Amino acid sequence: MSTIPKEIFEETLLQFFAPIRPYLDDPTVSDIMINGPDQIYVERKGLLTLTGARFANREALQAALRNAAQFVGKSIDEERPILEGRLPDGSRIEAVLPPAAPDGPCVSIRRFFKETLTVQRLIDFGAMDEDTAAMLHALVASKLNVLVAGGTGSGKTSMLNALSSFIPDGERVVIIEDSRELQLQREHICQLEARPADPKGRGEVTIRQLFKATLRLRPDRIVVGEIRGG
């Protein structure tokens, strides 16, 4: 990758994902789910739809995933069948290869909208009312701990992004994430991201380690993104 211009590498990677390229470019699609080469679903506004898109075969899909792994400096194969990473547009990709996925590669791509939802838009959408917004504003302004919990695709990230608008200007916010997703509506932000170990077991940086480091980064606020481990 170091000898190939980044733009060319990104375009080459997207060519491997040609069967789903229209959905990667579609701003109404929030998730793309691939169950083997012949079954591809997309989610729009919470509704799942089976598409007519197909990869040529299992090998073509696995080749796309190997290139996605290379893009983020990782490997995916039978010995390391799980991939966590990001595509060039910032979409999060999670993939599991056989034999861990016996029916064929299982892939989920979560897309993030470039336009961050505001609290007012959440009210307009009916996701919360004015009283709830006022209560949340008071909680954030009082520097109380706030836990945002919910099922997959329920809007946790959107809610946390919106809540960040209640943080007073001038406060330093340190964000800790397993995989970068948050787009907080503040200027003074320090963004930290955990990292798994390389194939030789080196270089792992955990959320716990980042949290300890954060305590000496002079934060006014600490925001921890999605937590999937103990």
ZAFI-15279 format. One line per 5 residues: number of its first residue (from 1); for each residue x, y, z of N, C-alpha, C. Coordinates in Angstrom, 3 decimals, padded with zeros to 6 digits. Atoms other than C-alpha are relative to their C-alpha. Example, Ala and Ser with C-alpha at 12.3 -4.5 7.8 and 13.67 -1.06 7.14 Angstrom:
2
1 = 000.890/-001.190/000.000/012.300/-004.500/007.800/000.900/001.200/000.000 | -000.820/-001.190/-000.060/013.670/-001.060/007.140/-000.770/001.090/000.730
// end
This chain:
230
1 = 000.824/-001.209/000.000/000.000/000.000/000.000/000.856/001.255/000.000 | -000.849/-001.172/-000.104/002.891/002.351/000.669/000.479/000.478/-001.360 | -000.487/-000.379/001.317/003.884/002.316/-003.032/-001.130/000.376/-000.950 | 001.151/-000.303/000.843/000.366/002.886/-004.386/-000.675/001.264/000.526 | 000.709/-001.198/-000.465/-001.263/006.348/-004.253/-001.315/-000.377/000.670
6 = 001.174/000.332/-000.798/-004.061/006.324/-001.695/-001.283/000.018/-000.826 | 001.222/-000.113/000.787/-006.707/007.441/-004.196/-000.181/-001.200/-000.925 | 000.073/001.151/000.901/-005.852/004.625/-006.616/-000.334/-001.259/000.786 | 000.264/001.172/-000.825/-005.834/002.048/-003.827/-001.473/-000.035/000.406 | 001.402/-000.060/-000.416/-009.251/003.229/-002.622/-000.927/-000.376/-001.149
11 = 000.858/000.294/001.144/-010.774/003.091/-006.100/000.096/-001.470/-000.389 | -000.172/001.422/000.299/-009.304/-000.368/-006.708/-000.789/-000.853/000.983 | 000.756/000.729/-001.016/-010.795/-001.576/-003.438/-001.490/000.043/-000.305 | 001.426/-000.124/000.273/-014.222/-000.235/-004.360/-000.416/-000.786/-001.241 | 000.318/000.817/001.168/-014.033/-002.032/-007.707/-000.263/-001.447/000.397
16 = 000.258/001.348/-000.490/-013.852/-005.313/-005.792/-001.410/-000.102/000.590 | 001.341/-000.028/-000.577/-017.111/-004.264/-004.122/-001.032/000.519/-001.005 | 000.884/-000.525/001.047/-018.737/-003.362/-007.463/-001.459/-000.443/000.149 | 001.412/000.397/-000.114/-021.903/-005.454/-006.819/-000.801/000.830/001.000 | 000.727/-000.792/-000.997/-022.754/-003.284/-003.801/000.347/001.479/-000.092
21 = -000.411/-001.405/000.141/-021.242/-000.009/-005.032/-001.202/000.947/-000.034 | 001.149/-000.923/-000.007/-024.685/001.519/-005.771/-000.540/000.269/001.399 | 000.521/-000.185/-001.355/-025.675/000.980/-002.135/000.988/000.769/000.873 | -000.997/-000.794/-000.711/-022.394/002.418/-000.855/-000.126/001.478/-000.363 | 000.171/-001.381/000.454/-023.219/005.549/-002.864/-001.394/000.551/000.303
26 = 001.386/-000.394/-000.248/-026.882/005.651/-001.800/-000.129/000.589/001.406 | 000.063/-000.617/-001.330/-027.371/008.147/001.074/-001.158/-000.491/000.857 | 001.132/000.493/-000.789/-030.626/006.439/002.131/000.286/-001.353/000.641 | -000.339/001.328/-000.524/-028.902/003.115/002.911/000.865/000.149/001.243 | -000.761/-000.079/-001.250/-027.713/002.740/006.508/000.827/-001.253/000.251
31 = -000.722/001.251/-000.213/-026.612/-000.918/006.473/-000.068/-000.864/-001.251 | -000.051/000.992/001.071/-025.534/-003.484/003.908/000.424/-001.315/000.633 | -000.278/001.303/-000.605/-025.633/-007.148/004.962/000.165/-001.050/-001.084 | -000.336/000.982/001.026/-024.013/-009.889/002.893/000.080/-001.375/000.643 | 000.006/001.374/-000.502/-024.811/-013.541/003.606/000.456/-000.923/-001.130
36 = -000.505/000.743/001.136/-022.536/-015.315/001.161/-000.137/000.826/-001.270 | -000.027/-000.805/001.230/-022.187/-014.196/-002.467/-001.362/000.257/-000.627 | 001.279/-000.060/000.711/-025.853/-014.663/-003.426/-001.121/000.687/000.760 | 001.083/-000.587/-000.797/-027.789/-012.905/-000.662/000.488/001.294/000.639 | -000.427/-001.312/-000.475/-027.389/-009.177/-000.051/-001.233/000.819/000.375
41 = 001.097/-000.824/-000.507/-029.760/-007.095/002.071/000.500/001.421/000.239 | -000.307/-001.367/-000.414/-029.865/-003.346/002.661/-001.079/000.463/000.969 | 000.959/-000.589/-000.930/-031.539/-001.330/005.383/-000.189/001.467/-000.332 | 000.367/-001.401/000.194/-033.361/001.921/004.732/-001.089/000.344/001.006 | 000.977/-000.466/-000.986/-035.178/003.734/007.539/-000.525/-001.152/000.854
46 = 000.362/001.093/-000.890/-035.161/000.579/009.652/-000.611/-001.208/-000.674 | 000.619/001.114/000.718/-036.583/-001.701/006.940/001.044/-000.742/-000.828 | -000.933/000.829/000.753/-034.573/-004.609/005.499/-000.618/-000.426/-001.324 | 000.463/000.383/001.331/-034.848/-005.358/001.789/001.040/-000.894/-000.658 | -000.891/000.872/000.761/-033.367/-008.253/-000.188/000.213/000.609/-001.378
51 = -000.309/-000.608/001.295/-031.587/-006.849/-003.243/000.245/-001.075/-001.052 | -000.345/000.916/001.077/-030.855/-008.402/-006.598/001.494/-000.068/-000.247 | -001.455/-000.029/000.180/-027.132/-007.749/-006.204/000.612/-001.348/000.365 | -000.696/001.261/-000.245/-024.773/-010.718/-006.299/001.490/000.176/-000.281 | -001.395/000.162/000.376/-021.065/-011.415/-006.191/000.092/-001.210/-000.926
56 = -000.108/001.073/000.990/-019.873/-013.725/-008.968/000.071/-001.369/000.664 | -000.147/001.253/-000.728/-018.934/-016.433/-006.472/000.618/000.302/001.362 | -000.565/-000.186/-001.334/-017.555/-016.993/-002.986/001.408/000.576/-000.079 | -001.378/-000.471/000.133/-014.001/-016.376/-004.197/000.047/001.507/-000.270 | 000.031/-001.436/000.294/-014.931/-012.927/-005.558/-000.289/000.805/001.258
61 = 000.312/-000.689/-001.250/-016.443/-011.933/-002.224/001.193/-000.032/000.944 | -001.153/000.109/-000.888/-013.439/-013.224/-000.297/001.155/000.870/-000.493 | -001.038/-000.881/000.535/-011.101/-011.327/-002.639/-000.273/001.446/000.399 | 000.359/-001.354/-000.423/-013.008/-008.118/-001.849/000.346/000.207/001.471 | -000.280/-000.121/-001.429/-012.641/-008.799/001.873/001.501/000.017/000.279
66 = -001.456/-000.036/-000.177/-008.919/-009.512/001.569/000.547/001.383/-000.336 | -000.444/-001.345/000.353/-008.479/-006.159/-000.154/-000.434/001.022/001.045 | 000.444/-000.889/-001.075/-010.544/-004.437/002.543/000.923/-000.134/001.205 | -000.928/000.222/-001.109/-008.270/-006.027/005.145/001.339/000.677/-000.278 | -001.263/-000.639/000.361/-005.183/-004.829/003.275/-000.097/001.510/000.148
71 = 000.195/-001.448/-000.079/-006.630/-001.313/003.167/000.197/000.517/001.422 | -000.135/-000.431/-001.399/-006.695/-001.170/006.983/001.202/-000.657/000.678 | -001.222/000.567/-000.552/-003.392/-003.013/007.411/-000.203/-001.271/000.794 | 000.287/001.238/-000.715/-004.885/-006.314/008.537/-000.015/-001.166/-000.977 | 000.118/001.201/000.822/-005.248/-009.874/007.278/-001.290/-000.719/000.363
76 = 001.161/000.838/-000.266/-008.265/-012.131/006.934/000.164/-001.286/-000.802 | -000.152/001.313/000.621/-007.998/-015.856/006.212/-000.588/-001.034/000.951 | 000.586/001.045/-000.839/-008.949/-019.216/007.725/000.533/000.047/001.426 | -000.571/-000.071/-001.340/-006.598/-018.705/010.659/-000.444/001.254/000.744 | 000.479/-001.263/-000.588/-007.809/-015.125/011.236/-001.268/000.391/-000.749
81 = 001.202/-000.125/000.835/-011.397/-015.275/009.975/-000.865/001.224/000.277 | 000.835/-001.151/-000.356/-012.708/-012.046/011.542/000.716/001.296/-000.379 | -000.540/-001.300/000.398/-012.175/-008.589/010.073/-000.856/001.113/000.575 | 000.643/-001.240/-000.423/-013.024/-005.279/011.694/000.778/001.142/-000.635 | -000.719/-001.088/000.643/-012.209/-002.176/009.710/-000.939/001.036/-000.572
86 = 000.775/-001.054/000.638/-013.369/000.777/007.647/000.300/000.028/-001.488 | -000.164/-000.197/001.431/-013.906/001.336/003.954/000.436/001.444/-000.259 | -000.492/-001.356/000.275/-012.556/004.452/002.195/-000.969/001.117/000.354 | 000.966/-001.058/-000.307/-015.807/006.368/002.770/-000.286/000.121/001.488 | 000.205/-000.044/-001.443/-015.607/005.725/006.526/-000.985/-001.026/000.515
91 = 000.947/001.027/-000.431/-018.200/002.942/006.579/000.727/-001.077/000.802 | -000.581/001.063/-000.826/-017.560/000.297/009.232/-000.336/-001.357/-000.603 | 000.226/001.333/000.548/-017.124/-003.256/007.974/000.397/-001.052/001.026 | -000.262/001.161/-000.853/-017.324/-006.455/010.004/-000.240/-001.228/-000.867 | 000.121/001.170/000.862/-016.712/-009.755/008.230/000.511/-001.241/000.720
96 = -000.417/001.292/-000.548/-016.427/-013.419/009.202/000.079/-000.990/-001.157 | -000.227/000.954/001.084/-014.974/-016.015/006.829/-000.215/-001.434/000.470 | -000.040/001.417/-000.340/-015.371/-019.796/006.684/001.399/-000.352/000.528 | 001.039/000.910/-000.474/-014.884/-022.031/008.577/-000.869/000.558/001.121 | 000.819/-000.580/-001.067/-016.231/-019.693/011.274/-001.398/000.345/-000.511
101 = 001.302/-000.229/000.638/-019.055/-018.851/008.824/-000.175/-001.094/-001.052 | -000.002/001.177/000.883/-019.747/-022.279/007.271/-000.785/000.158/-001.296 | 000.804/-000.164/001.212/-022.323/-021.051/004.727/000.578/001.035/-000.958 | -000.616/-001.013/000.849/-019.965/-018.480/003.240/000.253/001.269/000.781 | -000.326/-001.239/-000.713/-018.571/-015.069/004.206/-001.249/000.758/000.440
106 = 001.101/-000.782/-000.563/-020.898/-013.086/006.446/000.539/001.405/000.275 | -000.534/-001.363/-000.033/-020.469/-009.314/006.171/-001.097/000.983/000.383 | 000.906/-001.107/-000.299/-022.103/-006.243/007.654/000.765/001.301/-000.176 | -000.605/-001.311/000.229/-021.313/-002.713/006.494/-000.945/001.060/000.547 | 000.793/-001.080/-000.593/-022.584/000.157/008.623/000.480/001.326/-000.571
111 = -000.333/-001.280/000.600/-022.681/003.478/006.819/-000.375/001.125/000.959 | 000.245/-001.133/-000.886/-022.517/006.798/008.638/-000.290/001.227/-000.841 | 000.421/-001.156/000.775/-024.321/009.828/007.359/000.932/001.178/000.260 | -000.910/-001.142/-000.117/-022.151/012.855/006.664/-000.637/001.135/000.788 | 000.702/-001.064/-000.720/-024.814/015.155/008.115/-000.404/-000.513/001.379
116 = 000.280/000.435/-001.358/-024.955/014.828/011.896/-001.399/000.433/000.427 | 001.328/-000.328/-000.498/-028.407/014.674/013.444/000.103/000.926/001.209 | 000.061/-000.902/-001.146/-029.213/017.503/015.836/-001.170/-000.399/000.896 | 001.106/000.273/-000.917/-031.496/017.378/018.856/-001.317/000.479/-000.609 | 001.227/-000.520/000.593/-034.015/019.533/016.999/-000.531/-000.936/-001.081
121 = 000.450/000.928/001.040/-034.097/017.092/014.097/-000.561/-001.279/000.619 | 000.543/001.169/-000.689/-034.613/014.194/016.520/-001.409/000.294/000.515 | 001.345/-000.400/-000.435/-037.582/016.114/017.931/-000.947/000.021/-001.198 | 000.835/-000.071/001.203/-038.885/016.775/014.422/-000.363/-001.388/-000.516 | 000.250/001.367/000.458/-038.568/013.055/013.603/-000.907/-000.772/000.954
126 = 000.811/000.706/-000.984/-040.525/012.147/016.733/000.794/-000.957/000.864 | -000.838/000.887/-000.802/-037.548/010.385/018.341/000.006/000.407/001.471 | 000.135/-000.478/-001.378/-037.969/012.543/021.468/-000.877/001.239/-000.019 | 000.808/-001.217/-000.069/-040.166/015.370/022.701/000.806/001.116/000.671 | -000.694/-001.163/-000.556/-039.259/018.827/024.011/000.385/-000.216/001.460
131 = -000.290/000.225/-001.421/-039.463/017.747/027.663/001.196/-000.933/000.179 | -001.130/000.930/-000.078/-037.074/014.836/027.103/001.297/000.707/-000.370 | -001.189/-000.748/000.414/-034.640/017.119/025.280/000.471/000.928/001.119 | -000.363/-000.910/-001.094/-034.745/019.609/028.164/000.630/-000.769/001.159 | -000.562/000.812/-001.073/-034.090/016.840/030.694/001.424/-000.438/-000.337
136 = -001.333/000.429/000.416/-031.119/015.522/028.696/000.979/001.172/000.015 | -000.845/-001.194/-000.040/-029.776/019.054/028.353/000.460/000.274/001.429 | -000.338/-000.244/-001.404/-029.896/019.442/032.131/001.011/-001.025/000.510 | -000.932/001.042/-000.436/-028.104/016.115/032.668/001.413/000.278/-000.502 | -001.322/-000.267/000.580/-025.271/017.022/030.300/000.609/001.258/000.610
141 = -000.504/-001.255/-000.557/-024.963/020.573/031.611/000.485/-000.180/001.433 | -000.379/000.253/-001.395/-024.714/019.205/035.167/001.178/-000.957/000.123 | -001.134/000.932/000.042/-021.880/016.848/034.118/-000.307/-001.317/000.706 | 000.355/001.309/-000.532/-023.785/013.783/035.263/000.395/-001.071/-001.018 | -000.317/001.101/000.901/-022.811/010.401/033.838/-001.258/-000.409/-000.766
146 = 001.127/000.384/000.845/-025.067/009.424/030.931/000.370/-001.267/-000.761 | -000.210/001.253/000.719/-025.325/005.880/029.550/-001.038/-000.104/-001.109 | 000.892/000.172/001.147/-026.790/005.451/026.062/000.032/-001.473/-000.386 | 000.059/001.441/000.261/-027.949/001.861/025.552/-001.144/-000.307/-000.954 | 001.058/000.393/000.925/-029.995/000.074/022.921/000.478/-001.104/-000.914
151 = -000.322/001.081/000.920/-030.107/-002.659/020.332/000.770/000.494/-001.209 | -000.725/-000.335/001.225/-028.155/-002.784/017.090/-000.879/000.826/-000.930 | 000.737/-000.844/000.932/-029.226/000.002/014.752/-001.098/000.836/000.627 | 001.074/-000.741/-000.666/-031.408/001.676/017.382/000.260/001.501/000.069 | -000.280/-001.433/000.021/-029.664/005.050/017.040/000.852/000.496/001.148
156 = -000.843/-000.406/-001.136/-027.200/005.060/019.943/001.027/001.050/-000.413 | -001.024/-000.939/000.463/-024.483/006.802/017.937/-000.615/001.343/-000.353 | 000.676/-001.249/000.360/-026.924/009.375/016.552/-000.403/000.779/001.249 | 000.395/-000.659/-001.239/-028.214/010.102/020.054/001.201/000.643/000.692 | -001.187/-000.536/-000.664/-024.714/010.544/021.472/000.551/001.206/-000.759
161 = -000.429/-001.158/000.792/-023.748/012.834/018.593/-000.871/001.216/000.307 | 000.918/-001.106/-000.270/-026.847/014.925/019.258/000.210/000.566/001.401 | -000.197/-000.466/-001.376/-026.243/015.083/023.014/001.243/000.870/000.136 | -001.239/-000.772/-000.108/-022.779/016.496/022.385/-000.226/001.487/-000.225 | 000.282/-001.423/000.229/-024.388/019.757/021.277/-000.306/000.725/001.308
166 = 000.284/-000.606/-001.301/-025.289/020.336/024.946/001.269/000.290/000.799 | -001.253/-000.252/-000.708/-021.611/020.385/026.002/000.391/001.462/-000.215 | -000.336/-001.425/000.157/-020.624/024.013/026.694/001.248/000.214/-000.849 | -001.186/-000.366/000.773/-018.186/025.679/024.322/001.179/000.218/000.948 | -001.196/-000.223/-000.800/-014.626/025.792/025.596/000.429/-001.195/000.819
171 = -000.386/001.191/-000.754/-014.644/022.372/027.247/000.753/-000.973/-000.902 | -000.814/000.972/000.737/-012.082/019.779/026.186/-000.642/-001.379/000.124 | 000.678/001.291/000.032/-013.680/016.487/025.132/000.952/-001.055/-000.558 | -000.810/001.120/000.472/-011.704/013.242/024.858/-000.941/-001.157/-000.327 | 000.859/001.090/000.474/-013.397/010.491/022.834/000.827/-001.278/-000.086
176 = -000.660/001.308/000.057/-012.440/006.831/023.249/-000.943/-000.957/-000.714 | 000.860/000.906/000.758/-013.747/004.332/020.710/000.741/-001.265/-000.392 | -000.525/001.252/000.527/-013.253/000.751/019.644/000.234/000.141/-001.503 | -000.117/-000.312/001.421/-013.844/001.847/016.044/-000.625/001.370/-000.206 | 000.421/-001.399/000.062/-014.181/005.509/015.135/-001.333/000.166/-000.725
181 = 001.328/-000.208/000.559/-017.818/006.445/014.566/-000.577/001.360/000.367 | 000.647/-001.200/-000.512/-018.747/009.481/016.643/000.434/001.251/-000.757 | -000.255/-001.295/000.629/-019.006/012.930/015.077/-000.574/001.077/000.924 | 000.519/-000.922/-001.003/-019.411/015.145/018.111/000.013/001.438/-000.512 | 000.194/-001.367/000.481/-020.608/018.683/017.521/000.737/001.009/000.886
186 = -000.846/-000.887/-000.797/-017.739/020.353/019.368/001.306/000.242/-000.746 | -001.255/-000.326/000.666/-014.450/021.980/018.359/001.214/-000.594/000.711 | -001.190/000.438/-000.741/-012.022/021.029/021.157/-000.131/-001.488/000.328 | 000.179/001.447/-000.115/-011.882/017.263/020.666/001.339/-000.708/-000.172 | -001.143/000.900/000.131/-009.161/014.662/021.207/-000.562/-001.397/-000.241
191 = 000.608/001.273/000.406/-010.064/011.426/019.393/001.005/-001.138/000.171 | -000.850/001.164/-000.232/-008.582/008.100/020.564/-000.719/-001.253/-000.485 | 000.600/001.210/000.558/-009.127/004.697/018.982/000.810/-001.224/000.418 | -000.657/001.244/-000.394/-008.359/001.218/020.301/000.536/-000.718/-001.237 | -000.604/000.722/001.113/-006.278/-001.130/018.176/000.259/-001.441/000.414
196 = -000.288/001.399/-000.331/-006.121/-004.938/018.088/001.468/-000.327/-000.235 | -001.373/000.442/000.213/-002.851/-006.823/018.175/000.199/-000.411/-001.453 | -000.304/000.451/001.352/-001.120/-007.575/014.883/000.105/-001.526/-000.005 | -000.053/001.470/000.057/-000.755/-011.190/013.644/001.039/-000.629/000.926 | -001.019/000.528/-000.912/002.300/-011.563/015.891/-000.298/000.337/001.459
201 = 000.396/-000.295/-001.370/000.411/-010.396/018.962/000.547/001.298/000.551 | -000.614/-001.240/-000.448/002.034/-006.973/019.092/-000.907/001.197/-000.280 | 000.612/-001.284/000.304/000.724/-003.436/019.289/-001.428/000.208/000.460 | 001.384/-000.176/-000.443/-002.628/-003.954/021.004/-000.125/001.218/000.913 | 000.338/-001.128/-000.866/-004.135/-000.820/022.547/-001.471/-000.147/000.361
206 = 001.371/000.262/-000.427/-007.270/-001.432/024.608/-000.699/001.283/000.448 | 000.774/-001.130/-000.507/-010.069/000.909/025.632/000.390/000.303/001.444 | -000.417/-000.203/-001.391/-009.001/000.371/029.243/001.304/000.802/000.068 | -001.270/-000.728/000.019/-005.466/001.562/028.433/-000.212/001.456/-000.417 | 000.262/-001.363/000.456/-006.794/004.584/026.565/-000.699/000.814/001.083
211 = 000.696/-000.715/-001.066/-009.073/005.463/029.462/000.993/000.474/001.060 | -001.016/-000.400/-000.980/-006.116/005.479/031.873/000.828/001.167/-000.530 | -000.775/-001.094/000.587/-004.165/007.682/029.468/-000.808/001.294/-000.021 | 000.867/-001.174/000.087/-007.140/010.025/029.131/000.002/000.815/001.284 | 000.047/-000.697/-001.286/-007.058/010.862/032.830/001.134/001.008/000.153
216 = -001.103/-000.963/-000.035/-003.764/012.694/032.191/000.033/000.880/-001.248 | 000.103/-000.864/001.177/-004.927/014.416/029.010/-000.843/001.241/000.282 | 000.736/-001.175/-000.461/-006.783/017.068/031.009/-001.385/000.118/-000.664 | 001.334/-000.077/000.605/-010.320/016.197/029.866/-000.993/000.740/000.893 | 001.180/-000.494/-000.710/-013.382/018.206/030.861/-001.126/-001.026/-000.108
221 = 000.996/001.049/000.236/-015.505/015.426/029.391/000.703/-001.206/-000.612 | -000.479/001.235/000.622/-014.767/011.794/028.537/-001.208/-000.699/-000.613 | 001.079/000.687/000.705/-016.979/010.150/025.935/000.547/-001.335/-000.492 | -000.411/001.340/000.418/-016.626/006.389/025.475/-001.045/-000.528/-000.971 | 000.919/000.501/001.018/-018.147/004.965/022.301/-000.455/-001.415/000.297
226 = 000.547/001.344/-000.149/-019.510/001.488/021.706/000.948/-000.910/000.779 | -000.768/000.942/-000.812/-018.355/-001.070/024.278/-000.560/-001.392/-000.238 | 000.457/001.361/000.292/-018.512/-004.737/023.307/000.652/-001.042/000.888 | -000.672/000.948/-000.883/-016.256/-006.308/025.925/-000.163/000.402/001.448 | 000.130/-000.294/-001.416/-016.060/-006.479/029.691/001.049/000.978/000.479
// end
